[in-house]
Amino acid sequence: MKQTLTSARRPLEALIHVIGWGIMFGFPFFFVERENGNINWMAYVRHSAVPLSFMIVFYVNYFLLVPRYLFQSQNKRYITYNILLLCAIGLMLHLWRSLTFDPSFVPKHRSGVPPGWLFFVRDMLSLVFTIGLSAAIRMSARWTQAEAARKEAERSRSEAELKNLRNQLNPHFLLNTLNNIYALIAFDTDKAQQAVQELSKLLRYVLYDNQQTYVPLGKETDFIRNYIELMRIRLSANVQMTTQIDIQPDSQTLIAPLIFISLIENAFKHGISPTERSFIHIHLAENDTEVICEISNSNHPKNITDKSGSGIGLEQVSRRLEILYPGQYTWQKGISEDGKEYKSRLSIRVKDRY
Protein backbone atom coordinates (compact mmCIF):
# COMPACT_ATOMS: atom_id res chain seq x y z
CA MET A 1 0.00 0.00 0.00
CA LYS A 2 2.78 2.41 0.92
CA GLN A 3 4.66 1.72 -2.34
CA THR A 4 1.47 2.23 -4.35
CA LEU A 5 0.78 5.61 -2.74
CA THR A 6 4.40 6.70 -3.23
CA SER A 7 4.39 5.66 -6.90
CA ALA A 8 1.14 7.51 -7.51
CA ARG A 9 2.52 10.67 -5.90
CA ARG A 10 5.77 10.81 -7.89
CA PRO A 11 4.30 12.05 -11.21
CA LEU A 12 2.55 14.89 -9.38
CA GLU A 13 5.76 15.84 -7.56
CA ALA A 14 7.68 15.80 -10.86
CA LEU A 15 5.03 18.01 -12.47
CA ILE A 16 5.25 20.51 -9.60
CA HIS A 17 9.03 20.65 -9.95
CA VAL A 18 8.81 21.20 -13.71
CA ILE A 19 6.25 23.99 -13.33
CA GLY A 20 8.22 25.64 -10.52
CA TRP A 21 11.48 25.71 -12.41
CA GLY A 22 9.70 26.73 -15.59
CA ILE A 23 8.48 29.83 -13.76
CA MET A 24 11.96 30.48 -12.33
CA PHE A 25 13.63 30.29 -15.74
CA GLY A 26 10.89 32.47 -17.18
CA PHE A 27 11.75 35.40 -14.92
CA PRO A 28 14.89 36.44 -16.86
CA PHE A 29 12.68 37.30 -19.84
CA PHE A 30 11.43 40.30 -17.84
CA PHE A 31 15.00 41.64 -17.58
CA VAL A 32 15.98 41.22 -21.21
CA GLU A 33 15.78 44.15 -23.58
CA ARG A 34 13.77 43.54 -26.74
CA GLU A 35 14.57 45.42 -29.93
CA ASN A 36 12.08 45.20 -32.76
CA GLY A 37 10.40 42.26 -30.99
CA ASN A 38 13.61 40.17 -30.90
CA ILE A 39 14.94 38.74 -27.65
CA ASN A 40 18.57 39.29 -26.74
CA TRP A 41 19.39 35.64 -26.02
CA MET A 42 22.91 36.41 -24.79
CA ALA A 43 21.40 38.63 -22.11
CA TYR A 44 18.90 35.89 -21.25
CA VAL A 45 21.71 33.33 -20.84
CA ARG A 46 23.57 35.73 -18.57
CA HIS A 47 20.51 36.28 -16.36
CA SER A 48 19.64 32.55 -16.35
CA ALA A 49 22.75 31.84 -14.32
CA VAL A 50 20.86 32.90 -11.18
CA PRO A 51 17.93 30.42 -11.47
CA LEU A 52 20.43 27.77 -12.57
CA SER A 53 22.40 28.32 -9.35
CA PHE A 54 19.15 28.06 -7.39
CA MET A 55 18.43 24.73 -9.08
CA ILE A 56 21.90 23.37 -8.29
CA VAL A 57 21.67 24.39 -4.62
CA PHE A 58 18.14 23.06 -4.34
CA TYR A 59 18.82 19.59 -5.72
CA VAL A 60 22.21 19.16 -4.06
CA ASN A 61 20.36 19.65 -0.79
CA TYR A 62 17.27 17.72 -1.85
CA PHE A 63 19.04 14.57 -3.02
CA LEU A 64 22.35 14.66 -1.15
CA LEU A 65 22.87 16.89 1.86
CA VAL A 66 19.45 16.66 3.52
CA PRO A 67 19.12 12.83 3.35
CA ARG A 68 22.76 12.14 4.14
CA TYR A 69 23.38 14.62 6.92
CA LEU A 70 20.24 16.41 8.14
CA PHE A 71 18.19 13.20 8.37
CA GLN A 72 21.09 11.56 10.20
CA SER A 73 21.23 14.41 12.77
CA GLN A 74 24.67 15.52 11.49
CA ASN A 75 23.71 19.18 11.61
CA LYS A 76 27.23 20.58 11.82
CA ARG A 77 28.31 18.78 8.67
CA TYR A 78 25.12 19.83 6.94
CA ILE A 79 25.72 23.51 7.75
CA THR A 80 29.42 23.29 6.85
CA TYR A 81 28.81 21.72 3.45
CA ASN A 82 26.11 24.28 2.69
CA ILE A 83 28.45 27.15 3.55
CA LEU A 84 31.06 25.68 1.18
CA LEU A 85 28.37 25.21 -1.46
CA LEU A 86 27.24 28.82 -1.08
CA CYS A 87 30.78 30.09 -1.40
CA ALA A 88 31.39 28.01 -4.52
CA ILE A 89 28.13 29.04 -6.18
CA GLY A 90 28.65 32.69 -5.20
CA LEU A 91 32.16 32.67 -6.67
CA MET A 92 30.95 31.07 -9.91
CA LEU A 93 28.16 33.63 -10.22
CA HIS A 94 30.65 36.46 -9.73
CA LEU A 95 33.04 35.03 -12.32
CA TRP A 96 30.17 34.40 -14.76
CA ARG A 97 29.00 38.00 -14.48
CA SER A 98 32.53 39.29 -14.92
CA LEU A 99 33.16 37.17 -18.00
CA THR A 100 29.81 37.89 -19.65
CA PHE A 101 29.44 41.53 -18.73
CA ASP A 102 28.62 43.71 -21.69
CA PRO A 103 27.70 47.40 -21.37
CA SER A 104 25.12 46.85 -24.08
CA PHE A 105 23.17 44.64 -21.65
CA VAL A 106 22.41 47.70 -19.57
CA PRO A 107 19.11 49.29 -20.69
CA LYS A 108 19.67 52.69 -22.22
CA HIS A 109 16.78 54.31 -20.38
CA ARG A 110 18.31 53.56 -16.97
CA SER A 111 20.43 56.38 -15.57
CA GLY A 112 22.60 54.16 -13.37
CA VAL A 113 23.37 50.64 -12.26
CA PRO A 114 23.36 49.56 -8.59
CA PRO A 115 26.71 48.47 -7.16
CA GLY A 116 27.74 44.87 -7.82
CA TRP A 117 27.91 43.91 -4.12
CA LEU A 118 24.18 44.59 -3.80
CA PHE A 119 23.45 41.95 -6.46
CA PHE A 120 25.84 39.57 -4.71
CA VAL A 121 24.08 39.98 -1.35
CA ARG A 122 20.70 39.56 -3.00
CA ASP A 123 21.78 36.33 -4.71
CA MET A 124 23.33 34.90 -1.54
CA LEU A 125 20.20 35.56 0.48
CA SER A 126 18.15 33.98 -2.27
CA LEU A 127 20.42 30.91 -2.21
CA VAL A 128 20.03 30.63 1.57
CA PHE A 129 16.27 30.79 1.12
CA THR A 130 16.49 28.08 -1.56
CA ILE A 131 18.45 25.84 0.83
CA GLY A 132 15.81 26.30 3.50
CA LEU A 133 13.01 25.64 1.00
CA SER A 134 14.70 22.45 -0.22
CA ALA A 135 15.16 21.16 3.34
CA ALA A 136 11.58 22.04 4.27
CA ILE A 137 10.10 20.28 1.23
CA ARG A 138 12.24 17.18 1.71
CA MET A 139 11.52 16.96 5.43
CA SER A 140 7.82 17.51 4.81
CA ALA A 141 7.82 14.64 2.29
CA ARG A 142 9.66 12.45 4.77
CA TRP A 143 7.18 13.31 7.53
CA THR A 144 4.27 12.52 5.19
CA GLN A 145 5.77 9.13 4.35
CA ALA A 146 6.46 8.39 8.00
CA GLU A 147 2.91 9.37 8.94
CA ALA A 148 1.49 7.19 6.17
CA ALA A 149 3.63 4.28 7.33
CA ARG A 150 2.50 4.81 10.92
CA LYS A 151 -1.16 4.84 9.91
CA GLU A 152 -0.68 1.74 7.78
CA ALA A 153 1.00 -0.07 10.67
CA GLU A 154 -1.77 1.01 13.04
CA ARG A 155 -4.44 -0.10 10.56
CA SER A 156 -2.75 -3.48 10.14
CA ARG A 157 -2.48 -3.86 13.90
CA SER A 158 -6.14 -2.95 14.36
CA GLU A 159 -7.19 -5.41 11.67
CA ALA A 160 -5.14 -8.17 13.28
CA GLU A 161 -6.57 -7.36 16.71
CA LEU A 162 -10.10 -7.23 15.31
CA LYS A 163 -9.63 -10.59 13.61
CA ASN A 164 -8.33 -12.04 16.86
CA LEU A 165 -11.34 -10.67 18.76
CA ARG A 166 -13.70 -12.15 16.21
CA ASN A 167 -11.96 -15.50 16.42
CA GLN A 168 -12.36 -15.39 20.20
CA LEU A 169 -16.00 -14.34 19.96
CA ASN A 170 -17.12 -17.32 17.86
CA PRO A 171 -16.03 -19.97 20.40
CA HIS A 172 -17.38 -17.76 23.20
CA PHE A 173 -20.79 -17.59 21.52
CA LEU A 174 -20.77 -21.33 20.82
CA LEU A 175 -19.82 -22.15 24.42
CA ASN A 176 -22.69 -20.13 25.87
CA THR A 177 -25.20 -21.66 23.47
CA LEU A 178 -24.04 -25.21 24.16
CA ASN A 179 -24.37 -24.56 27.88
CA ASN A 180 -27.99 -23.60 27.32
CA ILE A 181 -28.67 -26.71 25.24
CA TYR A 182 -26.96 -28.85 27.88
CA ALA A 183 -29.34 -27.43 30.49
CA LEU A 184 -32.32 -28.23 28.24
CA ILE A 185 -31.34 -31.88 27.83
CA ALA A 186 -31.86 -32.48 31.56
CA PHE A 187 -35.57 -31.62 31.53
CA ASP A 188 -36.86 -31.44 27.93
CA THR A 189 -35.15 -33.50 25.24
CA ASP A 190 -37.60 -32.38 22.54
CA LYS A 191 -36.74 -28.74 23.11
CA ALA A 192 -33.09 -29.68 23.19
CA GLN A 193 -33.36 -31.27 19.74
CA GLN A 194 -35.15 -28.19 18.43
CA ALA A 195 -32.39 -26.05 19.93
CA VAL A 196 -29.72 -28.05 18.11
CA GLN A 197 -31.50 -27.40 14.81
CA GLU A 198 -31.71 -23.69 15.56
CA LEU A 199 -28.07 -23.71 16.57
CA SER A 200 -27.02 -25.11 13.19
CA LYS A 201 -28.63 -22.08 11.50
CA LEU A 202 -26.82 -19.70 13.82
CA LEU A 203 -23.48 -21.42 13.34
CA ARG A 204 -23.77 -21.05 9.58
CA TYR A 205 -23.93 -17.30 10.05
CA VAL A 206 -21.23 -17.18 12.73
CA LEU A 207 -18.77 -19.33 10.80
CA TYR A 208 -19.34 -18.15 7.24
CA ASP A 209 -21.45 -15.00 6.89
CA ASN A 210 -19.81 -12.75 9.45
CA GLN A 211 -16.21 -12.86 8.25
CA GLN A 212 -16.47 -9.40 6.74
CA THR A 213 -15.83 -6.29 8.77
CA TYR A 214 -19.38 -5.05 8.15
CA VAL A 215 -22.61 -6.81 7.17
CA PRO A 216 -26.11 -5.53 6.25
CA LEU A 217 -28.15 -4.69 9.33
CA GLY A 218 -31.12 -6.68 8.03
CA LYS A 219 -29.04 -9.83 7.91
CA GLU A 220 -27.64 -9.22 11.38
CA THR A 221 -31.16 -8.64 12.69
CA ASP A 222 -32.30 -12.01 11.32
CA PHE A 223 -29.45 -13.65 13.22
CA ILE A 224 -30.47 -11.84 16.43
CA ARG A 225 -34.09 -12.95 16.02
CA ASN A 226 -33.01 -16.58 15.57
CA TYR A 227 -30.76 -16.39 18.60
CA ILE A 228 -33.52 -14.93 20.78
CA GLU A 229 -35.90 -17.69 19.68
CA LEU A 230 -33.28 -20.27 20.56
CA MET A 231 -32.82 -18.78 24.01
CA ARG A 232 -36.57 -18.46 24.49
CA ILE A 233 -36.91 -22.27 24.35
CA ARG A 234 -35.42 -22.74 27.80
CA LEU A 235 -37.31 -19.90 29.51
CA SER A 236 -39.73 -20.85 32.24
CA ALA A 237 -43.12 -19.30 32.89
CA ASN A 238 -41.80 -16.90 35.51
CA VAL A 239 -39.68 -15.05 32.91
CA GLN A 240 -41.24 -12.13 31.07
CA MET A 241 -39.58 -11.77 27.67
CA THR A 242 -40.37 -8.93 25.24
CA THR A 243 -38.64 -7.97 22.02
CA GLN A 244 -39.24 -4.98 19.76
CA ILE A 245 -37.28 -4.76 16.52
CA ASP A 246 -37.92 -1.56 14.55
CA ILE A 247 -35.59 -2.43 11.66
CA GLN A 248 -36.63 -3.21 8.11
CA PRO A 249 -35.83 -6.83 7.11
CA ASP A 250 -34.05 -5.58 3.97
CA SER A 251 -32.08 -2.82 5.74
CA GLN A 252 -28.74 -2.30 3.96
CA THR A 253 -27.14 -0.22 6.69
CA LEU A 254 -23.67 -1.61 7.33
CA ILE A 255 -22.96 -2.75 10.87
CA ALA A 256 -20.20 -4.75 12.54
CA PRO A 257 -21.37 -8.39 12.87
CA LEU A 258 -22.11 -9.79 16.34
CA ILE A 259 -21.72 -6.35 17.90
CA PHE A 260 -25.06 -6.61 19.74
CA ILE A 261 -25.19 -10.34 20.43
CA SER A 262 -22.92 -10.15 23.47
CA LEU A 263 -25.27 -7.62 25.06
CA ILE A 264 -28.19 -9.99 24.51
CA GLU A 265 -26.16 -12.93 25.79
CA ASN A 266 -25.38 -10.95 28.91
CA ALA A 267 -29.11 -10.31 29.46
CA PHE A 268 -29.91 -14.01 29.30
CA LYS A 269 -26.97 -14.87 31.52
CA HIS A 270 -27.68 -12.36 34.33
CA GLY A 271 -31.37 -11.63 33.81
CA ILE A 272 -32.88 -15.04 34.55
CA SER A 273 -33.37 -16.70 37.91
CA PRO A 274 -34.65 -20.30 38.29
CA THR A 275 -36.58 -19.35 41.44
CA GLU A 276 -37.51 -15.65 41.18
CA ARG A 277 -39.61 -13.72 38.72
CA SER A 278 -37.42 -12.28 35.96
CA PHE A 279 -37.71 -10.14 32.87
CA ILE A 280 -35.77 -9.29 29.72
CA HIS A 281 -36.74 -6.42 27.39
CA ILE A 282 -34.88 -5.99 24.09
CA HIS A 283 -35.40 -3.08 21.70
CA LEU A 284 -33.53 -2.65 18.41
CA ALA A 285 -34.15 0.42 16.27
CA GLU A 286 -32.68 2.33 13.35
CA ASN A 287 -33.09 5.91 12.18
CA ASP A 288 -31.34 8.07 9.59
CA THR A 289 -28.13 8.45 11.57
CA GLU A 290 -27.83 5.69 14.16
CA VAL A 291 -28.62 2.16 15.22
CA ILE A 292 -29.77 1.73 18.81
CA CYS A 293 -29.83 -1.36 21.00
CA GLU A 294 -31.62 -0.99 24.34
CA ILE A 295 -31.74 -3.87 26.79
CA SER A 296 -33.09 -4.01 30.32
CA ASN A 297 -33.22 -7.11 32.45
CA SER A 298 -33.64 -8.20 36.04
CA ASN A 299 -30.30 -8.48 37.77
CA HIS A 300 -29.43 -11.89 39.14
CA PRO A 301 -25.64 -12.03 39.46
CA LYS A 302 -24.08 -15.44 38.94
CA ASN A 303 -22.10 -16.97 41.75
CA ILE A 304 -18.44 -17.79 41.32
CA THR A 305 -19.14 -21.47 40.71
CA ASP A 306 -21.29 -20.75 37.64
CA LYS A 307 -19.25 -21.58 34.53
CA SER A 308 -21.85 -20.59 31.93
CA GLY A 309 -19.78 -18.36 29.72
CA SER A 310 -16.26 -17.02 30.00
CA GLY A 311 -17.20 -13.42 30.85
CA ILE A 312 -15.22 -11.92 27.96
CA GLY A 313 -18.18 -10.85 25.81
CA LEU A 314 -18.67 -7.29 27.04
CA GLU A 315 -14.93 -6.62 27.08
CA GLN A 316 -14.79 -7.64 23.42
CA VAL A 317 -17.73 -5.39 22.58
CA SER A 318 -15.95 -2.43 24.16
CA ARG A 319 -12.70 -3.13 22.33
CA ARG A 320 -14.39 -3.69 18.97
CA LEU A 321 -16.32 -0.44 19.34
CA GLU A 322 -13.09 1.46 19.97
CA ILE A 323 -11.53 -0.05 16.84
CA LEU A 324 -14.49 0.14 14.47
CA TYR A 325 -16.44 3.17 15.75
CA PRO A 326 -14.03 5.51 17.53
CA GLY A 327 -15.94 8.60 18.62
CA GLN A 328 -19.06 7.35 16.83
CA TYR A 329 -20.87 5.54 19.60
CA THR A 330 -22.30 6.02 23.08
CA TRP A 331 -22.75 3.14 25.48
CA GLN A 332 -24.61 3.70 28.73
CA LYS A 333 -24.85 0.71 31.04
CA GLY A 334 -25.21 -0.02 34.70
CA ILE A 335 -27.25 -1.46 37.55
CA SER A 336 -30.11 0.44 39.16
CA GLU A 337 -29.71 1.83 42.67
CA ASP A 338 -31.74 -0.97 44.21
CA GLY A 339 -29.60 -3.54 42.37
CA LYS A 340 -32.61 -5.24 40.80
CA GLU A 341 -32.32 -4.04 37.19
CA TYR A 342 -29.50 -3.80 34.66
CA LYS A 343 -29.83 -1.42 31.70
CA SER A 344 -27.70 -1.10 28.59
CA ARG A 345 -28.16 1.39 25.76
CA LEU A 346 -25.73 1.27 22.83
CA SER A 347 -26.09 3.84 20.07
CA ILE A 348 -23.86 3.65 16.98
CA ARG A 349 -23.74 6.44 14.40
CA VAL A 350 -23.67 4.91 10.94
CA LYS A 351 -23.47 6.46 7.49
CA ASP A 352 -22.53 3.71 5.04
CA ARG A 353 -25.19 1.81 3.16
CA TYR A 354 -25.00 -0.50 0.17
Stockholm file with secondary structure:
# STOCKHOLM 1.0

chainA/1-354         MKQTLTSARRPLEALIHVIGWGIMFGFPFFFVERENGNINWMAYVRHSAVPLSFMIVFYVNYFLLVPRYLFQSQNKRYITYNILLLCAIGLMLHLWRSLTFDPSFVPKHRSGVPPGWLFFVRDMLSLVFTIGLSAAIRMSARWTQAEAARKEAERSRSEAELKNLRNQLNPHFLLNTLNNIYALIAFDTDKAQQAVQELSKLLRYVLYDNQQTYVPLGKETDFIRNYIELMRIRLSANVQMTTQIDIQPDSQTLIAPLIFISLIENAFKHGISPTERSFIHIHLAENDTEVICEISNSNHPKNITDKSGSGIGLEQVSRRLEILYPGQYTWQKGISEDGKEYKSRLSIRVKDRY
#=GR chainA/1-354 SS CHHHHHHHHHHHHHHHHHHHHHHHHHGGGGGSCEETTEECHHHHHHHHHHHHHHHHHHHHIIIIIIIIIITTTCHHHHHHHHHHHHHHHHHHHHHHHHHHCCGGGSCTTCSCCCCHHHHHHHHHHHHHHHHHHHHHHHHHHHHHHHHHHHHHHHHHHHHHHHHHHHHHHHHHHHHHHHHHHHHHHHHCHHHHHHHHHHHHHHHHIIIIITCSSCEEHHHHHHHHHHHHHHHHTTCCTTEEEEEEEESCTTCCBEECTTTTHHHHHHHHHHSCCSSSCEEEEEEEEECSSEEEEEEEEECCCCCTTCCSSCSCHHHHHHHHHHHHSTTSEEEEEEECTTSSEEEEEEEEECCCBC
#=GC SS_cons         CHHHHHHHHHHHHHHHHHHHHHHHHHGGGGGSCEETTEECHHHHHHHHHHHHHHHHHHHHIIIIIIIIIITTTCHHHHHHHHHHHHHHHHHHHHHHHHHHCCGGGSCTTCSCCCCHHHHHHHHHHHHHHHHHHHHHHHHHHHHHHHHHHHHHHHHHHHHHHHHHHHHHHHHHHHHHHHHHHHHHHHHCHHHHHHHHHHHHHHHHIIIIITCSSCEEHHHHHHHHHHHHHHHHTTCCTTEEEEEEEESCTTCCBEECTTTTHHHHHHHHHHSCCSSSCEEEEEEEEECSSEEEEEEEEECCCCCTTCCSSCSCHHHHHHHHHHHHSTTSEEEEEEECTTSSEEEEEEEEECCCBC
//
